[in-house]
Amino acid sequence: MNTSFLTILLMGSLLLFDFSSSSDWAGWEIENDVVMGGKSTSKLTRNEAGNAVFTGDVSLKNNGGFASMQYHFAPKNVGGYDKACIRLKGDGKDYQFRIKSNLQERASYIYNFETSGEWQTIEIPLNKMEPTFRGNKLDLPNFNADKIQEIRFLIGNGKAENFRLEIDKIELQ
C-alpha cells in the first residue's frame, strides 16, 4: 500500500460544506458582474430538501457575463487531499468550481465542469485546477497549496442565459 493512499484512507474526507445539514449559511455570498458594471442577477435559496439552489440570469449588458456564489472561511489544511467531490444537480449548463488558498491572492484556481440535468458527483482533481485572474489564464503552476480559504461556483459561458444549480455538499478526498 503506498503512503499517499494510506494517508487518505486514514484521513477520510474533509467536509467543506453540507447544505442540508447546516442551518448557518451566513458565510455564503452572491457576487455577480455588477461589481464591474454588469447586469447579471442571482440568488441563493434553500429548497425543501435543505439543499442550496443557486439561480439567476446572466446578462451580457455593460460588458457583464457572470454570476457567482462564494464562501469564505478560516484557512483549512488540505495537505493530503487530491480531489474535490461535489454532489449537485445542474441544468445541463457548464459551470466553474473555484478555490483560493488565501483571500489576499488575486488568482483563483478554476475547474470547468458540465452538468447533466441529473444528480451527479463531480470529481475535480485539485492539481488540474488552473490559475486565472479576471478570466485570463496565468503563467503559474496549477493548484498545489496546502490550505484553502475560499470556494466559489461561477457561471459565465459568454452568453445571456438563465441557470439553476442545486448543491448538496462539497468535500475533499
C-alpha positions in Angstrom: 0.0 0.0 0.0 1.5 3.4 -1.0 2.0 6.1 1.6 -0.4 8.7 0.0 -3.2 6.2 -0.3 -2.7 5.2 3.3 -2.7 8.9 4.4 -6.0 9.5 2.6 -7.5 6.2 3.9 -6.7 7.3 7.5 -7.8 10.9 6.9 -11.1 10.1 5.2 -12.7 13.2 3.7 -12.7 16.8 4.6 -16.2 18.3 4.6 -16.1 21.9 3.3 -19.9 22.4 3.4 -23.0 20.3 3.7 -26.0 22.5 2.9 -28.7 20.1 4.0 -27.2 19.6 7.4 -26.2 23.2 8.2 -28.6 25.9 9.2 -25.9 28.6 9.1 -25.3 29.7 5.6 -24.1 33.2 6.6 -20.6 32.7 5.1 -22.1 32.3 1.6 -22.4 35.4 -0.6 -23.5 36.3 -4.1 -21.1 38.1 -6.3 -22.1 39.0 -9.8 -20.7 41.0 -12.6 -22.4 44.1 -11.1 -19.0 44.6 -9.3 -17.7 45.6 -12.8 -20.9 47.4 -14.1 -22.7 44.3 -15.4 -26.4 43.5 -15.1 -26.5 39.7 -14.1 -28.7 38.7 -11.2 -28.7 35.7 -9.0 -29.8 34.4 -5.6 -29.2 31.5 -3.2 -32.2 29.8 -1.6 -32.8 26.6 0.3 -35.2 24.1 -1.1 -37.4 21.6 0.8 -34.6 19.0 0.8 -32.4 21.5 2.5 -30.0 21.9 -0.5 -28.7 25.2 -1.8 -30.3 26.4 -5.0 -28.3 28.9 -7.0 -30.4 30.6 -9.7 -30.4 33.6 -11.8 -29.9 35.3 -15.1 -26.5 36.0 -16.7 -26.6 39.2 -18.8 -24.0 40.4 -21.3 -25.1 44.1 -20.9 -22.5 46.6 -19.9 -19.7 44.1 -20.5 -21.1 41.7 -17.9 -21.4 38.0 -18.2 -21.1 36.1 -14.9 -22.8 35.2 -11.7 -21.2 33.5 -8.7 -21.7 32.3 -5.1 -18.7 32.2 -2.8 -17.9 31.0 0.7 -15.0 32.4 2.8 -13.8 30.6 5.9 -10.8 30.3 8.2 -7.9 28.5 6.4 -8.4 24.8 6.1 -5.4 22.4 5.8 -5.9 20.5 2.6 -2.5 18.7 2.5 -3.0 15.1 1.6 -6.3 15.6 -0.3 -6.2 15.4 -4.0 -9.8 16.0 -5.3 -12.9 17.9 -4.6 -16.1 15.9 -4.7 -19.3 17.9 -5.2 -22.8 16.4 -5.1 -25.1 18.5 -7.3 -27.8 18.7 -9.8 -27.4 21.2 -12.6 -29.4 22.3 -15.6 -27.2 20.9 -18.4 -25.0 24.0 -18.5 -21.3 24.5 -17.8 -20.1 25.9 -14.5 -16.8 26.6 -12.8 -15.6 25.5 -9.4 -13.0 27.9 -8.0 -10.8 27.8 -4.9 -8.3 30.3 -3.4 -5.7 29.3 -0.9 -5.6 32.8 0.5 -8.2 35.6 0.3 -5.4 38.1 -0.5 -4.4 36.2 -3.6 -5.6 37.7 -6.9 -5.6 34.3 -8.7 -8.4 31.9 -8.4 -7.8 28.3 -9.3 -10.6 27.1 -11.6 -12.0 23.9 -13.0 -14.8 23.8 -15.6 -17.5 21.1 -15.4 -20.6 20.2 -17.2 -23.9 19.3 -15.5 -26.2 16.6 -16.8 -29.6 17.7 -15.5 -29.5 14.8 -13.1 -27.9 14.3 -9.7 -24.2 13.7 -10.1 -21.0 13.8 -8.1 -18.4 15.9 -9.8 -14.8 14.9 -9.0 -12.3 17.6 -9.5 -8.5 16.8 -9.3 -7.0 19.7 -7.3 -3.8 19.5 -9.4 -5.9 20.2 -12.6 -7.3 23.5 -11.2 -5.7 26.3 -13.3 -4.8 29.7 -12.1 -6.8 32.6 -13.6 -7.5 36.3 -12.9 -10.5 38.0 -14.5 -10.9 35.2 -17.0 -7.3 35.1 -18.1 -5.1 32.1 -17.5 -2.0 33.0 -15.6 1.5 31.7 -16.2 1.7 29.9 -12.8 1.6 26.3 -11.8 -1.8 24.6 -11.2 -3.1 24.4 -7.6 -0.6 22.9 -5.2 -1.2 24.8 -1.9 -1.7 23.1 1.4 -4.6 25.3 2.5 -7.7 26.9 1.1 -9.8 29.8 2.3 -12.5 30.3 -0.4 -14.7 28.1 -2.6 -16.9 29.5 -5.3 -19.3 28.4 -8.1 -19.5 30.6 -11.2 -21.4 30.6 -14.4 -20.1 32.7 -17.3 -20.4 30.9 -20.6 -20.2 34.0 -22.8 -23.9 34.2 -23.4 -27.1 35.6 -21.8 -28.8 32.7 -20.1 -30.8 31.7 -17.0 -29.4 29.0 -14.8 -30.2 26.7 -11.9 -27.6 24.7 -9.8 -28.7 22.7 -6.8 -25.8 21.7 -4.4 -25.9 19.2 -1.6 -22.4 19.0 -0.3 -18.7 19.8 -1.1 -15.9 17.8 0.3 -12.3 16.9 -0.3 -10.9 13.4 -0.6 
